[in-house]
């Protein structure tokens, strides 16, 4: 029998066949072997409490028994068909019932794909070309989405800055960039530019909350200027509430995109809107010139749909979101208490269902204020957390419903140890 490889061996192997030795998603210095419930294990057998949860989709935890049962029931019936299937239809019905803006949905495979089609749909429906997005807003990997996602230097608004090579200038010319949480800037741009098809926004931008009245202000401005409002709910959908951020904040967009949780851990995403807007996917209804072509080999995959349906069924059970928020609030309070005790300046930013820390004393309201006073503080903090058995993204902490009281106790200890470690490093630097 071949000896199991160590993590170092897997990393070396990855370096031969993968650019930068990774998939492009996360730290390539860790190779996850398996996940169960609220925990993951790396290839060396190290165990972690998982606050990355696959970057959001595993809200119920890894390998949830009921979700696995639904998947195993579907597998012998077929894995994909490139044709309509009952599970996909049922999932579409469940989404339409749950999400306020959706009368119809169209399935795709990834959130970035959903955002790309949402932008294209807005252009098809309005006949206009420009898209307004917010600096720092993440909407996947399309050319439009890669404008001013993470600019390294400030430029005057509304100039769009490409974040990737290979994007032609013509794309930037069709994008307007505004600061998040600044209604005056948005109003000014819409008054100046008559060819804006849509505003695309994360209702919770990464982890930056919308200021009171900001989302409703966007809705009002869009109505005034005949512009569509797109909510990117890939992250917030079925996380902030069962009906997503639009239910939580009571602001209804024209189009929304959904992903992560609706696939139950499998590749599946969707975009949805009114039947009138979604008619652009129906060539017989709108005609060849207004038709938006969309297809995908795995769109509406029945295995993913089965996993998503069961996940959504579980989320509809009593107190699921109350418990998620209670757990998230405990985690927020634990971090803040540990850092305050250690004398480390910080801001907890986000929602109890999704948040993280900025090591700064200033308020965080947009991309340009979402900065650590010393970025090294965040590096030290996250490395110390991993050393203490907690696994998370450098910029987000995702609570899950799989977390136990024992997990929270261990996490509290990890926060305390990491805060002490960070304070010692800061003292040594000073």
Protein Blocks (a to p, Z undefined) as FASTA:
>chain_A
ZZdddfklmmmmmmmmgghhiahlacckbccfbdchjbccdfkopacddfklnoomamno
ghifklmmmmmmmmmnojbeoiacfklmmmmmmmmmmmmklmbdcddfbfklmmmmmmmm
mmmmnopabdcddehiaebjafklmgoklccbdcddfbdcdfbehiafklmmmpccddeh
ilklmmmmmmmpmkbfbdcddfbghjaccdehklmmmmmmmmmnopacdddfklmgoklp
mnljmlmnopacfbdcdehjlnnopacddddddfklmmmmmmklnojklpccdddfkgoi
aklmmmmmmmmmmmmpghklmmmmmmmmmmmmmmmmmmmmnopacddeddfkbccddddf
bdcfbfklmccfblmlmmmmmmmmmmnopacdfkbccddfkbcfklmmmmmmmmmmmmmm
mmmmmmmmZZ
